Amino acid sequence: MIWFIVKRLSMLIPILFGISLLTFLLIRLAPGDPAEAYLRLSHIPPTNQAIQEMNVKLGLDKPLIVQYVDWLGKVVRLDFGISYVSKQPVWDELMLYFPATLQLTITAVILTVCISVPIGIFSALYKGGMFDHLSRILSFVGASMPTFWLGFLFMYFFSIKLDLLPVVGRGSLAHLVLPSLTLAFAYISTYTRLLRTSMLENLHQPFVFYARVRGLQERVIIGRHVLKMALLPVVTAFGMTIGNMLTGAFIVESIFAWPGLGRFFVSALSHRDYPVVQSCILLMGVIFVVCNLLVDIAYGLLDPRIRWKGER
């Protein structure tokens, strides 16, 4: 298993290098002049002389390859530059907003797992029953309803009408309920149907028949064999989901005024704060890569055949 993990880690090096190169080039190819944007945000008239001086100060007068090497060397040391708006180090600002997004994402992940897994299992075990039909309705509603509309509905009923939960902001656990539930609702619908389908497929496999012939209890067959195999496609999708939640929570954060990374990124885009935008894109790419690495490791733990093949 250690060699399997080492091989997966070694594959991350060219991927992370490619992400950094694409991030650097996308920002450089974007319309607009970073020097001019810096001057405007600093309330300095963007004259030709001021722009030339700022290009020298920001290192934009150097060849592109030199700029990339200098930028990559700083990124390795967690130096993402200075924000054009706040004039503070970008890394400090990322660490200021990222915990809020991480808290929201972890809560949404816990809700997704705790709700979708039991519903998916019971929907498969009682196929065609009342519970299965109700889960289908829940999945249809969750998959078809836009996130922003669902957030406003939750806010209207639970905050305005019933006065049970706070509307916006971050503070107590009560502030976390509506944003996390809004973020998790669509994923709950997706994983409920995905796990149900995978469970039904594995329930008809030969190993289930042989396990019953051997006299194993039904709960042992379901819990230790069927569920373990049924979780493989769910784990695959779940790795992408965590990345999507972390990087795509800006809609929920905007609705509930949650002070997270999503709102920070949108604000940086509107102000053309190039160092912040570049750092956020790079962070999103690294998060997706790490999530996929964790999925590969989880695959190796759930299915030894994959681990053995990777080791060979």
C-alpha positions in Angstrom: 0.0 0.0 0.0 2.9 2.4 0.7 4.4 1.9 -2.8 0.9 2.4 -4.3 0.7 5.8 -2.4 4.2 6.7 -3.4 3.5 6.1 -7.1 0.3 8.3 -6.9 2.3 11.1 -5.2 5.0 11.0 -7.9 2.3 11.4 -10.5 1.2 14.7 -8.9 4.5 16.5 -9.7 3.9 17.0 -13.5 0.2 17.6 -12.9 0.9 20.4 -10.4 3.5 21.8 -12.7 1.0 21.9 -15.5 -1.6 23.6 -13.3 0.9 26.3 -12.3 1.9 26.9 -15.9 -1.8 27.2 -17.1 -2.6 29.5 -14.2 0.3 31.8 -15.0 -0.5 31.9 -18.7 -4.3 32.4 -18.3 -3.7 35.5 -16.1 -1.1 36.9 -18.5 -3.5 36.3 -21.5 -6.5 37.8 -19.8 -7.6 41.2 -21.1 -6.3 44.2 -19.2 -3.0 45.5 -17.9 -2.1 44.5 -14.3 0.0 47.6 -13.9 -2.9 49.8 -14.9 -5.2 47.9 -12.6 -2.8 48.3 -9.7 -2.6 52.1 -10.3 -6.4 52.5 -10.6 -7.0 50.6 -7.4 -4.3 52.7 -5.7 -6.1 55.9 -7.0 -3.0 56.9 -9.0 -3.6 58.4 -12.5 -2.5 55.7 -15.0 -0.2 57.8 -17.2 2.3 56.1 -19.5 5.2 56.9 -17.3 3.4 55.6 -14.2 2.5 52.4 -16.1 6.1 51.8 -17.2 7.4 52.4 -13.7 4.8 50.0 -12.2 5.7 47.3 -14.8 9.3 47.5 -13.6 8.2 47.4 -10.0 5.9 44.3 -10.6 8.5 42.6 -12.7 6.3 42.7 -15.8 9.1 44.1 -18.0 11.0 40.8 -17.8 10.6 38.0 -20.4 7.7 35.7 -19.8 9.7 32.7 -18.9 11.7 34.7 -16.3 8.4 36.0 -14.8 7.1 32.4 -14.5 10.2 31.1 -12.9 10.3 34.0 -10.4 6.6 33.6 -9.7 6.9 29.8 -9.2 9.8 30.2 -6.9 7.8 32.5 -4.7 4.7 30.2 -4.8 6.8 27.3 -3.5 7.6 29.5 -0.5 3.9 30.4 -0.2 4.5 33.9 -1.3 1.6 34.8 -3.6 2.4 38.5 -3.8 0.5 41.5 -2.5 -3.2 42.2 -3.1 -3.9 45.2 -5.3 -6.9 46.2 -3.2 -5.9 45.6 0.5 -2.1 45.9 0.0 -1.8 42.8 2.2 0.0 39.5 1.4 -2.4 37.3 -0.6 -1.5 34.2 1.4 -2.6 35.9 4.7 -5.9 36.8 3.1 -6.4 33.3 1.7 -5.9 31.9 5.2 -8.3 34.4 6.5 -11.2 33.4 4.2 -10.4 29.7 3.6 -11.3 28.4 7.1 -14.9 29.7 6.6 -15.2 27.9 3.3 -13.6 24.7 4.7 -16.1 24.8 7.7 -19.0 25.1 5.3 -17.7 22.4 3.0 -17.0 19.9 5.8 -20.5 20.4 7.2 -22.1 19.9 3.8 -20.0 16.8 3.2 -21.1 15.3 6.6 -24.8 16.1 5.8 -24.4 14.6 2.3 -22.9 11.3 3.7 -25.2 11.0 6.7 -28.4 11.5 4.6 -27.6 10.1 1.2 -26.0 6.8 2.3 -28.9 5.5 4.5 -31.5 6.7 1.9 -29.6 5.0 -0.9 -29.2 1.7 1.0 -32.8 1.5 2.1 -34.1 2.5 -1.4 -32.1 -0.4 -2.9 -33.2 -2.9 -0.3 -36.9 -2.0 -0.5 -37.0 -1.3 -4.3 -40.4 -0.3 -5.5 -41.7 0.4 -2.0 -43.1 3.7 -0.6 -39.6 4.7 0.8 -38.1 4.2 -2.7 -40.8 6.4 -4.3 -40.2 9.1 -1.7 -36.5 9.1 -2.3 -37.1 9.4 -6.0 -39.2 12.5 -5.4 -36.5 13.9 -3.2 -33.8 13.2 -5.8 -35.9 14.8 -8.5 -36.5 18.0 -6.5 -32.9 18.3 -5.4 -31.4 17.7 -8.9 -33.8 20.1 -10.7 -33.9 23.0 -8.2 -31.1 25.7 -8.7 -28.9 26.3 -5.6 -29.6 30.0 -5.4 -33.4 29.4 -5.5 -33.2 26.7 -2.9 -31.2 29.0 -0.6 -33.8 31.8 -0.9 -36.6 29.2 -0.1 -34.8 28.0 3.0 -34.2 31.6 4.0 -37.8 32.5 3.5 -39.3 29.6 5.4 -36.8 28.9 8.2 -35.7 32.5 8.9 -38.4 34.9 7.9 -41.6 32.8 8.4 -40.7 30.5 11.2 -37.9 32.6 12.7 -35.9 29.5 13.6 -32.5 30.2 12.1 -30.4 33.3 11.4 -30.5 34.7 7.9 -27.0 35.7 7.1 -23.5 35.8 8.6 -21.2 33.5 10.4 -21.1 32.9 14.1 -22.9 30.1 16.0 -23.8 26.7 14.7 -27.2 28.0 13.8 -25.7 30.2 11.2 -24.2 27.1 9.6 -27.4 25.1 9.1 -29.0 26.8 6.1 -25.8 27.4 4.0 -24.5 23.9 4.5 -27.9 22.3 3.8 -28.3 24.4 0.7 -24.8 23.4 -0.5 -25.4 19.7 0.2 -29.0 19.3 -1.0 -28.2 18.7 -4.7 -25.4 16.3 -3.9 -27.7 14.4 -1.5 -30.0 13.8 -4.4 -27.2 12.7 -6.7 -25.5 10.3 -4.3 -28.8 8.8 -3.2 -29.6 7.6 -6.7 -26.0 6.7 -7.5 -25.7 4.5 -4.4 -29.1 2.9 -5.0 -28.2 2.0 -8.5 -24.8 0.6 -7.5 -26.4 -1.4 -4.6 -29.0 -3.0 -6.9 -26.2 -3.9 -9.4 -24.1 -5.6 -6.8 -27.0 -7.4 -5.1 -27.3 -9.5 -8.2 -23.6 -10.4 -8.4 -22.5 -14.1 -8.0 -20.6 -13.3 -4.8 -23.9 -12.4 -3.0 -25.4 -15.7 -4.0 -22.4 -17.7 -2.8 -22.3 -15.7 0.5 -26.0 -16.7 1.1 -25.2 -20.3 0.3 -22.5 -20.3 2.9 -25.1 -19.2 5.4 -23.8 -15.6 6.1 -26.3 -13.3 7.7 -28.0 -10.8 5.4 -26.7 -7.8 7.4 -23.1 -9.1 7.0 -23.6 -9.6 3.3 -25.0 -6.1 2.8 -22.6 -4.3 5.2 -19.3 -6.0 4.5 -19.6 -7.1 0.9 -22.3 -5.4 -1.1 -22.0 -1.9 0.4 -18.2 -2.0 0.1 -18.3 -2.7 -3.6 -21.2 -0.3 -4.2 -19.2 2.6 -2.6 -16.6 2.5 -5.4 -18.4 4.7 -7.9 -19.7 6.9 -5.1 -16.1 7.5 -3.9 -15.1 8.4 -7.4 -17.8 11.0 -7.7 -17.2 12.1 -4.1 -13.7 13.2 -4.8 -14.9 15.6 -7.4 -17.7 16.7 -5.2 -15.4 17.9 -2.4 -13.5 20.0 -4.9 -16.6 21.4 -6.3 -17.9 22.3 -2.9 -14.7 24.0 -1.9 -14.4 25.9 -5.1 -18.0 26.4 -6.1 -19.5 27.5 -2.8 -19.4 31.2 -3.8 -23.2 31.1 -4.7 -24.1 29.9 -1.3 -21.7 32.3 0.3 -23.1 35.2 -1.6 -26.7 34.3 -0.6 -26.0 33.9 3.1 -23.2 36.5 3.3 -20.8 33.8 4.4 -17.3 35.3 4.7 -15.6 32.6 2.7 -13.2 32.1 -0.2 -15.9 32.3 -2.8 -17.0 35.8 -2.0 -13.3 36.8 -1.8 -12.6 35.4 -5.3 -15.7 37.1 -6.8 -14.6 40.4 -5.3 -11.1 40.0 -6.6 -12.5 39.3 -10.1 -14.6 42.5 -10.1 -11.6 44.6 -9.0 -9.2 42.9 -11.3 -7.0 42.0 -8.4 -4.6 39.8 -10.4 -2.5 38.3 -7.6 -5.6 37.2 -5.7 -7.3 35.8 -8.8 -4.2 33.9 -9.8 -3.7 32.5 -6.3 -7.4 31.4 -6.0 -7.3 29.6 -9.3 -4.0 27.8 -8.4 -5.5 26.9 -5.0 -8.6 25.5 -6.7 -6.5 23.4 -9.0 -4.4 22.0 -6.1 -7.5 21.1 -4.2 -9.0 19.1 -7.1 -5.7 17.2 -7.5 -5.4 16.4 -3.8 -9.0 15.3 -3.7 -8.4 12.9 -6.6 -5.3 11.6 -4.8 -7.4 10.8 -1.8 -9.9 9.1 -4.0 -7.2 6.9 -5.5 -6.0 5.9 -2.0 -9.6 5.2 -0.9 -10.0 3.0 -4.0 -7.0 1.0 -3.0 -8.4 0.5 0.5 -11.8 -0.5 -0.7 -10.7 -2.8 -3.6 -7.3 -4.6 -3.1 -7.2 -5.5 -6.8 -6.7 -1.9 -7.7 -3.9 -1.6 -5.1 -2.2 -4.7 -6.3 -2.3 -3.7 -9.9 -0.9 -0.3 -9.0 1.9 -1.9 -7.1 2.8 -4.2 -9.9 
